């Protein structure tokens, strides 16, 4: 049964090691986090030169890799063998029986207990029907990593910040999620960059995100939602002009995603039987801090208009991806979208 990355990290911190780790999936953040932790902590510094081997999948095959894994450590209790880019190994998923089968199967049935063998298998997963996967699941530790859903990013950010001994305001977490997108490695890098600048401060707020992540305090997708919520045409157009001047830093696809999430929640508020903010926060799976914005917007825009807005957002998303775009640039697509929302 696959384990969660968080559970594995907790075991590693308690010096509880398994003979084989197979880290796979489309979210490289946790694959790197676990592999790096093992690389940095499983051996003492003076043991690493003789007992730590790092290889790359494109440059090695299973027989050679397993000859490393079967070695015994020198003047240490264990050795570490890490395969980076393991998805590039051409013989990793070879199946079969006996001498013509996959040598990894033979190893997994009797692994060397003094070896920690780590596979970093990014952006792909093994076929769970194959014998190799079944034996890995039985003998070793399999971790399947998946990118979190966009609406779960603020929650992930809050949890990650807590894990490094800090807190983050709800607005700060949402702003960081909206500005960076579903890229956990980049989010973690930005948080650590903010952390360095905090000095003795223990909470990250939206001002820190603006200052140290390099976002405009006034011109970002989050503030565009506020302008649309208030039907502030002048402010909305100012923000659009700023986006047009920096399309790389404010990609239209990201802006549309933020707007869609906002109006989808407004739509839920309008058709919910719940009216008090705590109950709505539970329904929307969001921080109570933001509920009042959705409530305000639900009164500014009638339900039929919100349904129409969601339709416009889906059309704009398709245009950005090249469907019925008619050679219209991102700037014009956003302008037309905001005009339709406001009128």
C-alpha positions in Angstrom: 0.0 0.0 0.0 1.5 3.4 -1.0 2.6 5.6 1.9 2.1 9.4 2.2 5.2 11.5 1.9 4.5 13.2 5.2 4.4 9.8 7.0 7.7 8.7 5.4 9.4 12.0 6.4 8.3 11.5 10.0 9.7 7.9 10.0 13.0 9.2 8.5 13.3 11.8 11.3 13.0 9.0 13.8 15.8 7.2 12.0 13.4 4.5 10.8 14.7 3.4 7.4 13.4 0.9 4.9 15.6 -1.2 2.5 13.9 0.2 -0.7 12.1 3.5 -1.4 10.2 3.9 -4.7 9.2 7.6 -5.0 7.0 8.2 -8.1 4.4 10.6 -9.5 3.8 14.0 -11.1 4.8 16.1 -8.1 8.6 16.2 -7.8 8.6 18.3 -4.7 8.1 15.4 -2.3 10.3 13.0 -4.3 13.2 15.5 -4.0 12.3 16.2 -0.3 12.5 12.6 0.7 15.5 11.7 -1.4 17.4 14.8 -0.2 16.6 14.0 3.4 18.0 10.5 3.0 21.0 11.8 1.2 21.8 14.4 3.9 20.9 12.4 7.0 21.1 8.7 6.7 24.9 8.7 6.9 27.3 10.8 8.9 29.4 13.1 6.8 32.6 11.0 7.2 30.7 7.9 6.0 29.5 9.2 2.8 32.6 9.0 0.6 32.6 5.2 0.8 29.0 4.4 1.4 26.8 6.8 -0.6 26.3 6.3 -4.3 24.2 8.6 -6.6 23.5 7.4 -10.1 21.2 8.6 -12.9 18.7 6.4 -14.7 19.9 7.2 -18.2 23.4 6.1 -17.3 22.8 2.8 -15.5 21.0 -0.5 -15.9 19.5 -2.8 -13.2 22.3 -5.4 -13.0 24.9 -2.7 -12.4 22.6 -0.8 -9.9 21.9 -4.0 -8.0 25.6 -4.9 -7.8 26.0 -1.5 -5.9 23.0 -2.3 -3.7 24.4 -5.8 -2.8 27.7 -4.3 -1.5 28.2 -4.2 2.2 29.0 -0.8 3.9 32.6 0.1 4.8 33.1 1.2 8.4 29.5 2.2 8.7 26.1 0.5 9.6 24.6 1.2 6.2 25.1 2.4 2.7 22.8 4.6 0.6 22.2 4.1 -3.2 20.1 6.8 -4.9 18.8 6.6 -8.5 17.9 10.0 -9.8 15.7 10.3 -12.9 14.9 6.6 -12.5 12.1 6.9 -15.1 14.9 6.9 -17.7 16.0 3.3 -16.8 15.1 1.2 -19.9 14.9 -2.1 -18.0 13.1 -1.0 -14.8 9.7 -2.4 -15.7 10.9 -5.5 -17.5 8.6 -8.4 -16.4 9.0 -12.1 -16.6 10.2 -15.1 -14.6 13.4 -16.9 -13.8 16.7 -15.7 -15.2 15.0 -13.9 -18.1 12.9 -11.9 -15.7 13.5 -8.6 -13.9 16.6 -8.8 -11.6 14.9 -6.2 -9.3 12.3 -8.9 -8.5 15.0 -11.2 -7.2 16.6 -8.4 -5.1 13.3 -7.3 -3.6 12.6 -10.8 -2.3 15.8 -10.7 -0.3 17.1 -7.1 -0.1 20.3 -6.2 1.6 19.2 -4.8 5.0 22.2 -2.6 5.3 21.4 -0.8 2.0 18.9 2.0 1.5 18.0 1.9 -2.1 16.1 4.9 -3.4 14.4 5.3 -6.8 13.4 8.9 -7.8 10.8 8.2 -10.6 9.4 11.6 -11.6 6.3 12.4 -13.7 5.5 8.7 -14.2 4.2 5.8 -12.2 4.9 2.1 -12.6 2.2 -0.2 -13.9 0.6 -1.5 -10.7 -0.4 -4.7 -12.5 3.3 -5.7 -13.0 5.2 -8.0 -10.7 7.9 -5.3 -10.0 5.3 -2.9 -8.6 3.6 -5.7 -6.5 6.9 -6.7 -5.0 7.9 -3.1 -4.3 4.6 -2.6 -2.6 5.2 -5.7 -0.5 8.9 -5.3 0.4 9.6 -1.6 0.1 8.1 1.8 0.5 6.1 3.2 -2.4 5.2 6.9 -2.4 2.8 8.2 -5.1 3.0 12.0 -5.3 0.2 14.0 -6.9 -0.1 17.7 -7.5 -2.7 19.2 -5.1 -5.8 20.7 -6.5 -5.7 24.5 -6.8 -8.4 25.0 -4.2 -6.2 23.0 -1.7 -3.1 25.1 -2.2 -3.7 27.7 0.6 -4.3 24.8 3.0 -1.0 23.1 1.8 0.8 26.4 2.2 -0.5 26.9 5.7 0.6 23.4 6.6 4.0 23.7 5.0 4.7 27.1 6.8 3.7 25.5 10.1 6.1 22.6 9.5 9.0 25.1 9.4 7.9 26.8 12.6 6.0 29.8 11.3 2.4 30.8 10.6 0.9 32.6 7.6 -2.2 34.8 7.4 -5.2 33.4 5.3 -4.8 36.3 2.8 -1.1 35.7 2.6 -1.6 32.0 1.8 -4.2 32.7 -0.8 -2.2 35.4 -2.4 0.9 33.2 -2.7 -1.2 30.3 -4.1 -2.9 32.6 -6.7 0.4 34.2 -7.8 2.6 31.0 -8.0 0.1 28.3 -9.0 0.4 24.6 -8.5 4.2 24.4 -8.3 5.1 23.2 -4.8 8.9 23.5 -5.3 8.5 27.1 -6.3 6.1 27.8 -3.5 8.5 26.3 -1.0 11.4 28.4 -2.4 9.3 31.6 -2.2 8.3 30.8 1.4 11.9 30.2 2.4 12.9 33.4 0.7 10.4 35.3 2.8 11.5 33.4 5.9 15.1 34.6 5.5 13.8 38.2 5.5 11.4 37.9 8.5 14.2 38.1 11.2 12.4 37.7 14.5 8.8 37.8 13.1 6.9 34.6 13.3 3.9 35.2 11.0 4.0 35.8 7.2 1.3 38.2 6.1 0.2 39.5 2.7 2.6 42.5 3.0 5.5 40.0 3.3 4.3 38.2 0.2 4.1 41.5 -1.8 7.5 42.6 -0.6 9.7 39.5 -0.8 8.0 37.5 -3.5 8.0 40.5 -5.8 4.2 40.9 -6.4 2.5 44.1 -7.0 0.4 45.0 -3.9 -2.3 46.7 -6.0 -2.2 44.8 -9.3 -2.7 41.0 -9.0 -5.5 38.5 -9.7 -6.6 38.7 -6.1 -7.1 42.5 -6.3 -8.9 42.0 -9.6 -11.5 39.8 -7.8 -11.9 42.6 -5.3 -12.4 45.2 -8.0 -15.0 43.1 -9.7 -16.7 42.3 -6.4 -17.1 46.1 -5.9 -17.9 46.7 -9.6 -15.0 49.2 -9.6 -14.5 49.6 -13.3 -11.6 52.1 -13.0 -9.6 49.8 -10.7 -10.3 46.7 -12.8 -9.0 48.5 -16.0 -5.9 49.7 -14.1 -5.2 46.1 -13.1 -5.7 44.9 -16.7 -3.2 47.5 -18.0 -0.7 46.3 -15.5 -1.2 42.7 -16.6 -0.7 43.7 -20.2 2.6 45.3 -19.3 3.8 42.1 -17.7 2.2 39.1 -19.3 4.9 36.8 -18.2 4.4 37.7 -14.5 0.6 37.6 -14.9 -0.3 34.9 -17.4 -3.9 35.1 -18.5 -4.6 31.4 -17.8 -3.7 32.0 -14.2 -5.9 35.1 -13.9 -8.8 33.3 -15.4 -8.3 30.4 -13.0 -8.4 32.8 -10.0 -11.6 34.5 -11.3 -13.3 31.1 -12.0 -12.6 29.9 -8.4 -13.9 33.2 -7.1 -17.2 33.2 -9.0 -17.7 29.4 -8.5 -17.8 30.1 -4.8 -20.1 33.0 -5.2 -22.4 30.7 -7.1 -22.3 28.2 -4.3 -23.2 30.9 -1.8 -26.2 32.0 -3.8 -27.7 28.5 -3.9 -26.8 27.4 -0.4 -29.3 27.1 2.3 -26.6 28.0 4.8 -26.4 31.7 5.5 -24.1 32.2 8.5 -20.4 32.6 7.6 -18.9 29.6 9.6 -21.3 27.2 7.8 -20.5 28.8 4.5 -16.8 28.5 5.1 -17.3 24.8 5.8 -19.4 24.4 2.6 -16.8 26.3 0.5 -13.9 24.5 2.1 -12.2 27.9 2.6 -11.0 30.1 5.4 -13.9 32.1 7.1 -11.8 35.2 6.5 -12.8 35.1 2.8 -16.5 34.3 3.1 -17.6 37.9 3.4 -16.2 38.7 0.0 -18.2 35.9 -1.6 -21.3 37.0 0.3 -20.9 40.6 -0.9 -20.4 39.5 -4.5 -23.4 37.2 -4.3 -25.5 40.3 -3.6 -23.9 42.5 -6.3 -24.3 39.9 -9.1 -27.7 38.1 -9.5 -27.6 34.3 -9.8 -28.3 34.3 -13.5 -25.5 36.8 -14.1 -23.1 34.7 -12.1 -24.0 31.6 -14.1 -23.4 33.7 -17.3 -20.0 34.9 -15.9 -18.9 31.3 -15.3 -19.8 30.5 -18.9 -17.8 33.5 -20.1 -14.8 32.3 -18.0 -15.0 28.8 -19.6 -15.0 30.4 -23.1 -12.1 32.6 -22.2 -10.2 29.6 -20.9 -10.7 27.8 -24.2 -9.6 30.9 -26.2 -6.4 31.1 -24.2 -5.8 27.5 -25.1 -6.3 28.3 -28.7 -9.9 27.1 -29.2 -11.9 29.7 -31.3 -9.3 32.3 -30.5 -9.4 33.9 -34.0 -5.9 35.3 -33.4 -7.0 37.4 -30.4 -4.2 38.0 -28.0 -4.3 37.3 -24.2 -4.7 41.0 -23.4 -7.8 41.4 -25.6 -9.3 38.1 -24.2 -9.0 39.4 -20.7 -10.3 42.9 -21.6 -13.4 41.4 -23.3 -13.9 39.0 -20.3 -13.8 41.7 -17.7 -16.1 43.9 -19.8 -18.7 41.0 -20.0 -18.4 40.5 -16.2 -19.0 44.1 -15.3 -21.8 44.8 -17.8 
